[in-house]
């Protein structure tokens, strides 16, 4: 917050409120992930968190931060398919 040129000073109360809001947000994310996890699991995983982000519209802004994990070879295939589609579109023009 202090890095913004429009903000000259921040009151102590604001810092406390932002910290509490962050705490509540993380607790909500963890609770939703806990309810989504596999039966018998005792700990939250990255996969649980990314599934909540993917399935919850209000957490859409986190999709770039917590994307679903993919295997390297799948990423390479997706990348090649995207490049081939771009080449095909360019050749049609």
N, CA, C and O atoms as a GROMACS GRO file, in nm:
protein
  372
    1UNK      N    1   0.082  -0.119   0.000
    1UNK     CA    2   0.000   0.000   0.000
    1UNK      C    3   0.086   0.125   0.000
    1UNK      O    4   0.053   0.224  -0.065
    2UNK      N    5   0.196   0.120   0.072
    2UNK     CA    6   0.280   0.238   0.081
    2UNK      C    7   0.360   0.262  -0.046
    2UNK      O    8   0.420   0.369  -0.062
    3UNK      N    9   0.363   0.166  -0.137
    3UNK     CA   10   0.436   0.184  -0.261
    3UNK      C   11   0.357   0.265  -0.362
    3UNK      O   12   0.413   0.308  -0.464
    4UNK      N   13   0.230   0.286  -0.338
    4UNK     CA   14   0.146   0.364  -0.429
    4UNK      C   15   0.178   0.512  -0.414
    4UNK      O   16   0.182   0.564  -0.302
    5UNK      N   17   0.202   0.581  -0.524
    5UNK     CA   18   0.235   0.724  -0.516
    5UNK      C   19   0.117   0.810  -0.469
    5UNK      O   20   0.138   0.922  -0.421
    6UNK      N   21  -0.006   0.760  -0.483
    6UNK     CA   22  -0.123   0.837  -0.442
    6UNK      C   23  -0.143   0.835  -0.290
    6UNK      O   24  -0.217   0.918  -0.237
    7UNK      N   25  -0.080   0.742  -0.222
    7UNK     CA   26  -0.100   0.727  -0.078
    7UNK      C   27   0.020   0.786  -0.005
    7UNK      O   28   0.133   0.743  -0.024
    8UNK      N   29  -0.008   0.886   0.078
    8UNK     CA   30   0.102   0.948   0.150
    8UNK      C   31   0.126   0.882   0.285
    8UNK      O   32   0.241   0.868   0.328
    9UNK      N   33   0.020   0.840   0.352
    9UNK     CA   34   0.037   0.771   0.480
    9UNK      C   35  -0.081   0.676   0.503
    9UNK      O   36  -0.189   0.694   0.447
   10UNK      N   37  -0.057   0.576   0.586
   10UNK     CA   38  -0.159   0.476   0.615
   10UNK      C   39  -0.172   0.467   0.766
   10UNK      O   40  -0.073   0.451   0.838
   11UNK      N   41  -0.293   0.477   0.813
   11UNK     CA   42  -0.317   0.469   0.956
   11UNK      C   43  -0.300   0.327   1.009
   11UNK      O   44  -0.317   0.230   0.935
   12UNK      N   45  -0.267   0.316   1.134
   12UNK     CA   46  -0.248   0.186   1.199
   12UNK      C   47  -0.375   0.102   1.190
   12UNK      O   48  -0.368  -0.020   1.175
   13UNK      N   49  -0.491   0.167   1.201
   13UNK     CA   50  -0.618   0.094   1.195
   13UNK      C   51  -0.636   0.025   1.060
   13UNK      O   52  -0.686  -0.087   1.054
   14UNK      N   53  -0.595   0.092   0.953
   14UNK     CA   54  -0.608   0.036   0.819
   14UNK      C   55  -0.523  -0.090   0.806
   14UNK      O   56  -0.568  -0.190   0.748
   15UNK      N   57  -0.404  -0.087   0.857
   15UNK     CA   58  -0.316  -0.203   0.852
   15UNK      C   59  -0.378  -0.320   0.925
   15UNK      O   60  -0.372  -0.434   0.878
   16UNK      N   61  -0.438  -0.294   1.040
   16UNK     CA   62  -0.503  -0.400   1.119
   16UNK      C   63  -0.622  -0.457   1.043
   16UNK      O   64  -0.641  -0.579   1.040
   17UNK      N   65  -0.703  -0.371   0.983
   17UNK     CA   66  -0.822  -0.417   0.910
   17UNK      C   67  -0.781  -0.500   0.788
   17UNK      O   68  -0.841  -0.603   0.761
   18UNK      N   69  -0.680  -0.455   0.714
   18UNK     CA   70  -0.634  -0.530   0.597
   18UNK      C   71  -0.576  -0.665   0.640
   18UNK      O   72  -0.599  -0.766   0.572
   19UNK      N   73  -0.503  -0.668   0.749
   19UNK     CA   74  -0.448  -0.794   0.799
   19UNK      C   75  -0.560  -0.890   0.838
   19UNK      O   76  -0.552  -1.009   0.808
   20UNK      N   77  -0.663  -0.841   0.904
   20UNK     CA   78  -0.776  -0.926   0.945
   20UNK      C   79  -0.853  -0.975   0.823
   20UNK      O   80  -0.893  -1.092   0.817
   21UNK      N   81  -0.874  -0.887   0.725
   21UNK     CA   82  -0.944  -0.927   0.603
   21UNK      C   83  -0.866  -1.037   0.530
   21UNK      O   84  -0.924  -1.132   0.477
   22UNK      N   85  -0.734  -1.023   0.527
   22UNK     CA   86  -0.649  -1.124   0.464
   22UNK      C   87  -0.660  -1.256   0.539
   22UNK      O   88  -0.670  -1.362   0.477
   23UNK      N   89  -0.658  -1.250   0.669
   23UNK     CA   90  -0.672  -1.371   0.753
   23UNK      C   91  -0.804  -1.441   0.725
   23UNK      O   92  -0.808  -1.563   0.710
   24UNK      N   93  -0.914  -1.365   0.719
   24UNK     CA   94  -1.045  -1.423   0.692
   24UNK      C   95  -1.054  -1.481   0.552
   24UNK      O   96  -1.116  -1.586   0.532
   25UNK      N   97  -0.992  -1.414   0.456
   25UNK     CA   98  -0.992  -1.464   0.318
   25UNK      C   99  -0.918  -1.598   0.309
   25UNK      O  100  -0.967  -1.692   0.246
   26UNK      N  101  -0.802  -1.606   0.371
   26UNK     CA  102  -0.724  -1.731   0.370
   26UNK      C  103  -0.800  -1.842   0.442
   26UNK      O  104  -0.799  -1.957   0.397
   27UNK      N  105  -0.866  -1.810   0.552
   27UNK     CA  106  -0.946  -1.909   0.624
   27UNK      C  107  -1.060  -1.960   0.537
   27UNK      O  108  -1.088  -2.080   0.537
   28UNK      N  109  -1.126  -1.871   0.464
   28UNK     CA  110  -1.235  -1.910   0.374
   28UNK      C  111  -1.183  -2.000   0.262
   28UNK      O  112  -1.244  -2.103   0.232
   29UNK      N  113  -1.072  -1.962   0.202
   29UNK     CA  114  -1.012  -2.043   0.096
   29UNK      C  115  -0.976  -2.182   0.148
   29UNK      O  116  -1.002  -2.283   0.082
   30UNK      N  117  -0.915  -2.187   0.265
   30UNK     CA  118  -0.875  -2.316   0.324
   30UNK      C  119  -0.998  -2.401   0.357
   30UNK      O  120  -0.997  -2.522   0.335
   31UNK      N  121  -1.102  -2.340   0.410
   31UNK     CA  122  -1.224  -2.414   0.444
   31UNK      C  123  -1.288  -2.473   0.319
   31UNK      O  124  -1.330  -2.589   0.319
   32UNK      N  125  -1.297  -2.394   0.214
   32UNK     CA  126  -1.354  -2.444   0.088
   32UNK      C  127  -1.269  -2.557   0.031
   32UNK      O  128  -1.323  -2.656  -0.019
   33UNK      N  129  -1.137  -2.543   0.037
   33UNK     CA  130  -1.048  -2.647  -0.013
   33UNK      C  131  -1.060  -2.774   0.070
   33UNK      O  132  -1.054  -2.884   0.017
   34UNK      N  133  -1.078  -2.757   0.200
   34UNK     CA  134  -1.092  -2.873   0.289
   34UNK      C  135  -1.216  -2.953   0.255
   34UNK      O  136  -1.212  -3.076   0.258
   35UNK      N  137  -1.326  -2.886   0.222
   35UNK     CA  138  -1.449  -2.956   0.187
   35UNK      C  139  -1.440  -3.023   0.050
   35UNK      O  140  -1.514  -3.118   0.023
   36UNK      N  141  -1.351  -2.976  -0.036
   36UNK     CA  142  -1.335  -3.034  -0.170
   36UNK      C  143  -1.236  -3.150  -0.176
   36UNK      O  144  -1.236  -3.226  -0.272
   37UNK      N  145  -1.153  -3.164  -0.074
   37UNK     CA  146  -1.046  -3.263  -0.082
   37UNK      C  147  -1.100  -3.405  -0.081
   37UNK      O  148  -1.216  -3.428  -0.045
   38UNK      N  149  -1.016  -3.498  -0.122
   38UNK     CA  150  -1.053  -3.638  -0.132
   38UNK      C  151  -1.086  -3.695   0.006
   38UNK      O  152  -1.033  -3.651   0.108
   39UNK      N  153  -1.172  -3.793   0.005
   39UNK     CA  154  -1.211  -3.862   0.129
   39UNK      C  155  -1.088  -3.923   0.194
   39UNK      O  156  -1.008  -3.988   0.126
   40UNK      N  157  -1.073  -3.905   0.323
   40UNK     CA  158  -0.962  -3.965   0.396
   40UNK      C  159  -0.835  -3.881   0.400
   40UNK      O  160  -0.742  -3.914   0.473
   41UNK      N  161  -0.828  -3.775   0.322
   41UNK     CA  162  -0.710  -3.688   0.324
   41UNK      C  163  -0.709  -3.608   0.453
   41UNK      O  164  -0.813  -3.566   0.503
   42UNK      N  165  -0.590  -3.587   0.506
   42UNK     CA  166  -0.579  -3.512   0.632
   42UNK      C  167  -0.506  -3.380   0.616
   42UNK      O  168  -0.492  -3.305   0.713
   43UNK      N  169  -0.459  -3.350   0.495
   43UNK     CA  170  -0.390  -3.224   0.475
   43UNK      C  171  -0.432  -3.162   0.342
   43UNK      O  172  -0.468  -3.233   0.247
   44UNK      N  173  -0.428  -3.031   0.338
   44UNK     CA  174  -0.461  -2.960   0.214
   44UNK      C  175  -0.342  -2.965   0.120
   44UNK      O  176  -0.227  -2.959   0.162
   45UNK      N  177  -0.371  -2.975  -0.008
   45UNK     CA  178  -0.266  -2.976  -0.108
   45UNK      C  179  -0.287  -2.860  -0.205
   45UNK      O  180  -0.392  -2.795  -0.206
   46UNK      N  181  -0.187  -2.836  -0.286
   46UNK     CA  182  -0.196  -2.735  -0.391
   46UNK      C  183  -0.316  -2.765  -0.481
   46UNK      O  184  -0.389  -2.675  -0.521
   47UNK      N  185  -0.335  -2.894  -0.512
   47UNK     CA  186  -0.445  -2.936  -0.599
   47UNK      C  187  -0.580  -2.894  -0.540
   47UNK      O  188  -0.667  -2.846  -0.613
   48UNK      N  189  -0.598  -2.912  -0.409
   48UNK     CA  190  -0.723  -2.874  -0.344
   48UNK      C  191  -0.748  -2.723  -0.360
   48UNK      O  192  -0.859  -2.681  -0.394
   49UNK      N  193  -0.646  -2.645  -0.336
   49UNK     CA  194  -0.659  -2.499  -0.348
   49UNK      C  195  -0.688  -2.457  -0.491
   49UNK      O  196  -0.774  -2.372  -0.514
   50UNK      N  197  -0.617  -2.515  -0.588
   50UNK     CA  198  -0.638  -2.476  -0.727
   50UNK      C  199  -0.776  -2.516  -0.777
   50UNK      O  200  -0.834  -2.448  -0.861
   51UNK      N  201  -0.830  -2.628  -0.726
   51UNK     CA  202  -0.966  -2.668  -0.764
   51UNK      C  203  -1.070  -2.568  -0.714
   51UNK      O  204  -1.165  -2.535  -0.784
   52UNK      N  205  -1.051  -2.519  -0.592
   52UNK     CA  206  -1.143  -2.420  -0.537
   52UNK      C  207  -1.137  -2.292  -0.621
   52UNK      O  208  -1.241  -2.234  -0.653
   53UNK      N  209  -1.018  -2.249  -0.656
   53UNK     CA  210  -1.003  -2.128  -0.737
   53UNK      C  211  -1.069  -2.147  -0.873
   53UNK      O  212  -1.135  -2.056  -0.923
   54UNK      N  213  -1.053  -2.264  -0.932
   54UNK     CA  214  -1.111  -2.291  -1.063
   54UNK      C  215  -1.263  -2.296  -1.059
   54UNK      O  216  -1.329  -2.252  -1.153
   55UNK      N  217  -1.319  -2.350  -0.951
   55UNK     CA  218  -1.463  -2.373  -0.943
   55UNK      C  219  -1.541  -2.260  -0.876
   55UNK      O  220  -1.664  -2.260  -0.881
   56UNK      N  221  -1.474  -2.165  -0.814
   56UNK     CA  222  -1.542  -2.058  -0.740
   56UNK      C  223  -1.527  -1.926  -0.814
   56UNK      O  224  -1.416  -1.875  -0.831
   57UNK      N  225  -1.639  -1.872  -0.857
   57UNK     CA  226  -1.636  -1.750  -0.938
   57UNK      C  227  -1.574  -1.632  -0.864
   57UNK      O  228  -1.503  -1.551  -0.925
   58UNK      N  229  -1.598  -1.622  -0.734
   58UNK     CA  230  -1.544  -1.509  -0.659
   58UNK      C  231  -1.393  -1.516  -0.641
   58UNK      O  232  -1.331  -1.418  -0.601
   59UNK      N  233  -1.332  -1.630  -0.671
   59UNK     CA  234  -1.187  -1.645  -0.659
   59UNK      C  235  -1.120  -1.651  -0.796
   59UNK      O  236  -1.004  -1.692  -0.808
   60UNK      N  237  -1.194  -1.611  -0.896
   60UNK     CA  238  -1.144  -1.612  -1.033
   60UNK      C  239  -1.014  -1.533  -1.049
   60UNK      O  240  -0.930  -1.569  -1.131
   61UNK      N  241  -0.998  -1.428  -0.972
   61UNK     CA  242  -0.879  -1.344  -0.983
   61UNK      C  243  -0.751  -1.417  -0.944
   61UNK      O  244  -0.641  -1.368  -0.972
   62UNK      N  245  -0.761  -1.534  -0.879
   62UNK     CA  246  -0.645  -1.611  -0.838
   62UNK      C  247  -0.604  -1.717  -0.941
   62UNK      O  248  -0.508  -1.791  -0.917
   63UNK      N  249  -0.674  -1.725  -1.053
   63UNK     CA  250  -0.646  -1.831  -1.151
   63UNK      C  251  -0.503  -1.828  -1.203
   63UNK      O  252  -0.446  -1.934  -1.230
   64UNK      N  253  -0.444  -1.710  -1.216
   64UNK     CA  254  -0.305  -1.702  -1.263
   64UNK      C  255  -0.206  -1.738  -1.153
   64UNK      O  256  -0.094  -1.780  -1.182
   65UNK      N  257  -0.246  -1.722  -1.028
   65UNK     CA  258  -0.158  -1.750  -0.916
   65UNK      C  259  -0.164  -1.897  -0.875
   65UNK      O  260  -0.062  -1.955  -0.838
   66UNK      N  261  -0.283  -1.957  -0.881
   66UNK     CA  262  -0.302  -2.097  -0.843
   66UNK      C  263  -0.363  -2.177  -0.958
   66UNK      O  264  -0.472  -2.232  -0.943
   67UNK      N  265  -0.294  -2.185  -1.071
   67UNK     CA  266  -0.351  -2.264  -1.182
   67UNK      C  267  -0.341  -2.413  -1.152
   67UNK      O  268  -0.257  -2.454  -1.072
   68UNK      N  269  -0.425  -2.494  -1.215
   68UNK     CA  270  -0.411  -2.639  -1.198
   68UNK      C  271  -0.274  -2.684  -1.250
   68UNK      O  272  -0.225  -2.635  -1.352
   69UNK      N  273  -0.214  -2.778  -1.180
   69UNK     CA  274  -0.084  -2.829  -1.224
   69UNK      C  275  -0.104  -2.919  -1.346
   69UNK      O  276  -0.203  -2.992  -1.354
   70UNK      N  277  -0.010  -2.912  -1.438
   70UNK     CA  278  -0.012  -3.003  -1.552
   70UNK      C  279   0.128  -3.062  -1.568
   70UNK      O  280   0.228  -3.004  -1.526
   71UNK      N  281   0.132  -3.179  -1.630
   71UNK     CA  282   0.258  -3.246  -1.655
   71UNK      C  283   0.329  -3.175  -1.770
   71UNK      O  284   0.263  -3.122  -1.860
   72UNK      N  285   0.461  -3.173  -1.767
   72UNK     CA  286   0.540  -3.103  -1.868
   72UNK      C  287   0.507  -3.144  -2.010
   72UNK      O  288   0.494  -3.060  -2.098
   73UNK      N  289   0.493  -3.275  -2.032
   73UNK     CA  290   0.464  -3.321  -2.169
   73UNK      C  291   0.327  -3.273  -2.216
   73UNK      O  292   0.309  -3.246  -2.335
   74UNK      N  293   0.230  -3.262  -2.125
   74UNK     CA  294   0.098  -3.210  -2.162
   74UNK      C  295   0.108  -3.063  -2.200
   74UNK      O  296   0.042  -3.018  -2.294
   75UNK      N  297   0.190  -2.988  -2.126
   75UNK     CA  298   0.210  -2.847  -2.158
   75UNK      C  299   0.273  -2.832  -2.297
   75UNK      O  300   0.232  -2.746  -2.375
   76UNK      N  301   0.372  -2.914  -2.326
   76UNK     CA  302   0.439  -2.908  -2.457
   76UNK      C  303   0.339  -2.938  -2.568
   76UNK      O  304   0.339  -2.871  -2.671
   77UNK      N  305   0.254  -3.038  -2.546
   77UNK     CA  306   0.152  -3.071  -2.647
   77UNK      C  307   0.055  -2.954  -2.667
   77UNK      O  308   0.020  -2.920  -2.780
   78UNK      N  309   0.012  -2.894  -2.557
   78UNK     CA  310  -0.079  -2.781  -2.566
   78UNK      C  311  -0.014  -2.664  -2.640
   78UNK      O  312  -0.077  -2.598  -2.722
   79UNK      N  313   0.113  -2.641  -2.609
   79UNK     CA  314   0.187  -2.531  -2.673
   79UNK      C  315   0.201  -2.554  -2.824
   79UNK      O  316   0.182  -2.461  -2.902
   80UNK      N  317   0.235  -2.678  -2.864
   80UNK     CA  318   0.248  -2.711  -3.006
   80UNK      C  319   0.115  -2.695  -3.078
   80UNK      O  320   0.110  -2.641  -3.189
   81UNK      N  321   0.008  -2.742  -3.016
   81UNK     CA  322  -0.125  -2.729  -3.078
   81UNK      C  323  -0.162  -2.583  -3.096
   81UNK      O  324  -0.219  -2.545  -3.198
   82UNK      N  325  -0.130  -2.502  -2.999
   82UNK     CA  326  -0.159  -2.359  -3.008
   82UNK      C  327  -0.079  -2.294  -3.120
   82UNK      O  328  -0.132  -2.212  -3.196
   83UNK      N  329   0.050  -2.330  -3.131
   83UNK     CA  330   0.134  -2.276  -3.238
   83UNK      C  331   0.084  -2.320  -3.375
   83UNK      O  332   0.083  -2.240  -3.469
   84UNK      N  333   0.044  -2.446  -3.388
   84UNK     CA  334  -0.007  -2.496  -3.516
   84UNK      C  335  -0.136  -2.425  -3.553
   84UNK      O  336  -0.158  -2.394  -3.670
   85UNK      N  337  -0.222  -2.400  -3.456
   85UNK     CA  338  -0.347  -2.329  -3.483
   85UNK      C  339  -0.318  -2.186  -3.528
   85UNK      O  340  -0.385  -2.134  -3.616
   86UNK      N  341  -0.218  -2.123  -3.468
   86UNK     CA  342  -0.181  -1.987  -3.506
   86UNK      C  343  -0.125  -1.985  -3.648
   86UNK      O  344  -0.154  -1.894  -3.726
   87UNK      N  345  -0.043  -2.086  -3.682
   87UNK     CA  346   0.013  -2.095  -3.818
   87UNK      C  347  -0.099  -2.116  -3.919
   87UNK      O  348  -0.099  -2.054  -4.025
   88UNK      N  349  -0.194  -2.204  -3.888
   88UNK     CA  350  -0.306  -2.231  -3.979
   88UNK      C  351  -0.390  -2.106  -4.001
   88UNK      O  352  -0.433  -2.079  -4.113
   89UNK      N  353  -0.414  -2.031  -3.894
   89UNK     CA  354  -0.491  -1.908  -3.905
   89UNK      C  355  -0.416  -1.805  -3.989
   89UNK      O  356  -0.478  -1.732  -4.066
   90UNK      N  357  -0.283  -1.800  -3.974
   90UNK     CA  358  -0.204  -1.704  -4.049
   90UNK      C  359  -0.200  -1.740  -4.198
   90UNK      O  360  -0.200  -1.652  -4.284
   91UNK      N  361  -0.196  -1.869  -4.227
   91UNK     CA  362  -0.189  -1.912  -4.368
   91UNK      C  363  -0.323  -1.893  -4.439
   91UNK      O  364  -0.326  -1.876  -4.561
   92UNK      N  365  -0.434  -1.894  -4.363
   92UNK     CA  366  -0.564  -1.870  -4.420
   92UNK      C  367  -0.585  -1.724  -4.457
   92UNK      O  368  -0.667  -1.692  -4.543
   93UNK      N  369  -0.512  -1.636  -4.392
   93UNK     CA  370  -0.529  -1.491  -4.415
   93UNK      C  371  -0.469  -1.446  -4.542
   93UNK      O  372  -0.476  -1.327  -4.575
   0.00000   0.00000   0.00000
